[in-house]
């Protein structure tokens, strides 16, 4: 169904939100969700949901079910690095085998072609990692290289150049035209098979910047500089735009996918009509699965509409594995990299692609069902005080605390759950300090999707570090806050100026998520 047909059908059903005046235009109607088998809510359910999601006016005690971050899908928090690797707590026993097989494919090390292991060949020839698990170690957050001796296996540089009319997308309003870099494609790969040169080496350096805080406290931010060093195929295009990306944590993806698009769109205010300084915008992505525009949900700039799309894209770009959505057997190799395209690949056997549709579905199922651990210490006085500070400071303007997911016919794990992800799933201008100056679909070079906060307090337990933001520059939650600018400048400044005990309580609250 084309975009105009979607709008007509939604308008006829009374579903198009009246937001055109604030700058949405046609995108007010991108509410179709073909990836979900939805049971419509009753009027009684809508009323009940409205009451459940109302902001609290009493911070002396935890809200009902607040400990259960993912509703019935929540699992108990483990005290080891496997805390993010559990299946949804409400998964039917019959589905556990699919989760385990998907986990096996997620962890599988791919090998080069030709190989006697026909089910595992097709790696590269250029790649960033040999498995999904290598980037998302323990299903957690990646990190920048710790020094010259450390690899960048869970981080890479996206790259593009400004596009022309041929790359424009009339179906998506305000789409920013870009093209892959002519020689290096859409991302840079720092590993290669024998006989092929790697595309680059990621070189990261930092400069420390002091930030004075109230009460005589001082924080230090590290300001990164990124270089694509040792380029293997000649210089980059003079207009190349580079963006560093650290692998995000994997928990709760299926629940984020099941949040009603209408609930996300209702929070958008691109023209800041309400005058609060916050102007969240949806990213709208062309879906390769459904051949239509869809709401972007996943990735640092909300550049993928579904878990399956995100999974397939990572197989192709990160590992060089062809699949039904990205069928090129050479992965990211461009026409300028003729030897890479001409090399042996793993497609063309019974699988057709290097990972077939069934395998892709299993990895998608696994990724969709990595469980969110329960909150800790939700009733502790310091955590409750930090929660009140979080609300009073205006952090919930972007980090929306809770949603109720769609009621679904065939996904019991995600169906009709009260969840607490702390994100509005929208794009926000985060200021020049965090700008990568590289657009993605409708996202500008200063915009990022609000990152979900559930699980942030367990990052060190799972990943062995406390690096945050899209490139891992922040070494703590406080540093991550201090990097906020643009639409979040007022909130950042409030944290700088608030009483030290309130700032400490705010961090205590975040660490409980």
C-alpha positions, -999 to +999 in steps of 0.1 A: +000+000+000+015+033-010+017+063+014-013+082+000-034+051+002-024+047+039-035+082+046-068+078+029-076+045+047-065+059+081-085+091+076-115+071+067-111+052+100-108+084+119-072+076+129-052+105+114-040+128+141-047+165+137-011+176+137-006+191+102-006+226+116+024+219+138+045+206+109+037+169+105+020+172+071+013+138+057+032+120+085+004+125+109-011+094+093+018+069+095+001+048+120-003+016+101+016-013+118+016-043+094+043-060+116+017-066+144-015-085+146-034-061+167-066-065+187-082-031+189-086-016+224-121-012+238-132+022+251-131+008+287-094-003+281-085+031+268-100+048+299-082+024+322-049+029+303-052+066+307-055+063+344-026+039+347-003+061+327-011+093+345+019+111+361+022+105+398+015+133+422+029+115+452+066+105+454+066+090+489+060+055+476+066+035+443+038+034+418+018+002+414+038-023+392+067+001+388+092-026+398+080-047+368+098-027+340+085-050+313+052-060+327+047-098+329+077-102+306+100-089+334+126-113+349+144-111+382+177-092+381+206-116+381+238-107+399+261-117+370+268-108+333+238-129+321+213-103+334+203-092+299+203-127+283+171-142+297+139-149+277+107-129+284+094-139+318+060-147+303+072-168+273+052-199+267+072-231+272+066-241+236+085-210+224+116-215+245+132-237+219+129-210+192+145-185+217+174-209+223+180-216+186+178-179+179+204-174+206+226-200+189+224-181+156+230-148+174+262-162+189+274-182+159+308-174+144+305-171+106+333-183+084+345-174+049+334-192+018+339-218+004+337-239+036+326-274+046+303-258+072+277-247+046+253-234+072+279-210+086+298-197+055+294-163+038+314-140+062+324-107+047+346-103+027+345-070+047+330-070+081+330-055+116+324-087+136+320-124+130+288-127+150+261-106+165+273-115+200+308-100+193+292-065+191+264-070+216+285-090+242+262-106+267+234-087+249+247-055+264+261-022+254+293-019+233+322+004+240+348+025+222+383+011+220+401+015+253+434+024+236+456+016+206+459-021+215+421-025+218+399-033+188+367-014+179+347-046+176+315-031+191+318+003+174+321+016+139+317+047+117+286+052+095+294+071+064+274+089+037+275+118+013+249+143+004+224+129-021+207+144-051+172+143-065+176+106-075+180+097-038+150+118-026+119+100-013+087+118-023+067+095-001+084+108+031+081+145+038+112+163+050+134+133+040+170+143+038+186+129+007+219+111+012+239+084-006+265+058+005+301+070+002+310+059-034+340+038-024+332+027+012+294+023+012+272+031+043+296+020+071+333+014+074+344-022+081+377-027+100+381-064+094+385-084+062+391-119+048+426-129+036+432-114+002+411-083+009+422-051+026+402-038+056+386-005+049+401+014+079+412+015+115+391+035+139+413+060+158+397+078+188+413+105+209+399+125+237+404+159+253+392+165+289+368+194+296+360+204+331+324+213+342+318+232+374+288+220+394+270+234+423+284+228+458+320+231+446+318+198+427+336+194+394+329+169+366+351+162+336+338+154+301+359+137+274+355+154+240+362+128+213+379+131+179+374+103+154+396+095+125+392+069+098+428+059+097+447+036+074+421+038+046+424+007+025+407+018-007+419+054-011+406+087+003+371+093+014+348+115-007+355+152+002+319+156+014+319+123+034+299+125+067+311+102+095+291+091+125+304+070+154+280+043+167+284+020+197+263-012+197+232-006+220+219-030+246+193-055+233+167-058+261+130-050+256+131-046+218+099-065+212+080-044+237+093-012+221+081-025+188+046-032+203+040+004+216+012+018+195+024+042+169-004+065+177+008+068+213+043+077+201+030+102+175+008+118+200+038+130+220+055+146+190+055+184+188+078+194+159+068+231+160+069+233+199+033+244+199+031+240+237+061+262+242+080+239+265+112+240+244+108+203+235+100+195+199+102+158+194+098+145+158+092+110+144+116+095+120+098+079+091+116+050+073+109+032+041+102-004+051+118-031+030+095-057+045+063-039+036+072-015+008+058+015+026+067+043+050+067+033+087+075+049+120+112+045+128+118+029+162+153+013+164+189+025+161+204+057+176+185+078+151+154+056+148+165+044+114+148+010+114+110+004+117+110-031+131+133-056+149+135-077+118+146-048+096+172-039+122+184-075+125+187-080+087+205-047+083+231-057+109+237-091+093+244-074+060+264-044+072+282-057+102+289-093+092+285-093+054+257-119+055+230-118+028+194-123+038+159-119+024+158-081+031+194-074+021+202-100-006+236-089-018+260-117-009+290-093-006+273-073+021+286-037+021+311-040-007+306-012-033+311-013-071+345+003-065+355-028-045+355-052-074+376-079-058+352-080-028+322-084-051+339-110-072+351-132-043+334-164-032+302-160-013+280-184+007+247-178-011+231-199-039+228-232-020+196-246-003+195-215+019+193-192-011+208-165+011+237-168+036+211-167+063+177-177+051+142-165+061+138-191+088+172-182+104+165-145+102+131-150+119+147-170+147+173-143+154+145-117+153+125-138+178+155-140+201+162-102+198+125-094+203+124-115+235+155-105+255+139-097+288+142-066+309+152-072+345+131-059+373+139-026+390+159-026+422+153-005+453+122+012+439+109+020+474+142+033+489+139+069+501+169+081+480+155+065+449+121+080+454+136+114+460+156+110+428+125+101+409+108+133+421+139+153+409+137+135+375+101+146+371+105+181+385+135+187+363+115+179+332+134+148+321+101+131+314+094+155+285+116+132+264+121+101+287+084+091+288+082+067+317+055+042+307+033+028+280+008+000+275+016-021+245-009-033+219-030-063+226-016-088+201-030-120+186+002-140+183+028-124+206+018-132+242+051-119+255+045-084+242+007-083+244-010-057+266+019-051+289+024-021+312+061-012+305+085+014+318+112+021+292+116+058+298+117+070+261+093+088+238+109+070+208+112+104+190+140+125+175+153+155+195+179+181+187+206+174+213+228+204+205+261+210+188+281+190+214+265+157+205+259+165+168+274+140+143+264+163+114+251+133+094+214+130+086+195+097+085+161+097+067+143+126+084+168+129+113+192+158+110+228+159+120+219+172+155+190+148+162+190+115+181+163+092+193+156+094+230+175+064+244+154+040+266+167+041+301+155+007+314+185-014+323+211+015+325+218+008+361+230-028+352+254-017+325+285-023+345+272-057+357+266-069+321+291-051+300+319-043+325+319-006+319+297+025+324+300+041+289+269+058+276+255+079+246+257+069+210+295+068+209+303+058+245+320+091+253+302+095+287+319+075+314+290+078+338+253+087+339+262+121+352+285+127+322+258+116+299+234+142+314+261+169+311+264+162+274+227+171+269+222+203+249+197+217+224+162+208+235+176+194+268+198+224+276+175+236+303+173+202+320+211+198+318+216+233+334+192+225+361+212+194+370+244+215+371+228+241+394+207+218+417+217+210+453+244+183+453+222+160+474+194+162+447+219+155+420+231+124+439+195+113+444+188+117+406+218+094+398+206+069+424+172+068+407+187+063+373+209+035+387+178+017+399+163+015+364 
